[in-house]
Amino acid sequence: MKNISIDKQRRITLFIGCAIAFFLLVLFQNSFSQSREQFTLLTKETVEIQGIKYVLQKGQLQVPEDRTKPNSRILTLPIKIFKSNSENPTEPIFWLDGGPGASNIPSVGSLSSAPVSSELLKNHDIVCVGYRGADGSTILNSKKVNKSFKGLNHQQLSDKSLDNIQTKMNEYLAELKKKGIDINKYTMVDVIDDIEFARKAMGYKSINLLSVSYGTRVALLYSYRYPQALNRTVMIGPNPPGHFIWQAE
């Protein structure tokens, strides 16, 4: 009976120990997963847009390249927030620029040249979240690939030119893989999830989207993925599904 009692006590002790270890593991995992995505405001300055002064906040997002992997590379993405002068601004406007491959972080000068900027800023903050792969710590841009698109001997569509493009792209993909960059994690869905994290981190219950060209495709997929987050969406020069490349005929 004494041996049975000792074995039972050991099992109870082992069970309690495992339960505590499991609890600590879950607590650690939750803390780690939350720390993997961070939003930080860095600076604040006054800028002038179309003759009116506004506060510009600059910040950054830190997001995992692959959200499914706990040891994923961390990407740092820039954010600009042009603050409305209104005391009670309504839903912010998230800007989605064209491309693909172009930056989503406009300069003050380029925003000043937009005829609607001052009107929008009357009642809305304008938020620009950097596109992964085009902004921030990891920018996917190869001079050799870009040069290959000019063609060999100025014959862009010759077989040799097309083969050269494929070769340079394969070499660049191998280079990215060697650096540990997963090219499969730079899709529009990943960009959308970055923007959605930014929305939540900044405490916006709902947002408006203002998009142009390639950005309209991002806006469309955002509306499919997070419909509850959207108030309104306005598209300039929409790029409908299935028509990234237009055929003359």
Secondary structure, DSSP 8 states (H G I E B T S, - for coil): -HHHHHHHHHHHHHHHHHHHHHHHHHHHHHHHHHHHSEEEEEEEEEEEETTEEEEEEEEEEEEESSTT-TT--EEEEEEEEEE-S-SS--S-EEEE---SS--S---HHHHHTSTTHHHHHTT--EEEE--EETEEEEE---HHHHHHTT-BTTBTTSHHHHHHHHHHHHHHHHHHHHTT--GGG-SHHHHHHHHHHHHHHTT-SSEEEEEETHHHHHHHHHHHH-GGGEEEEEEES---TT-SS----
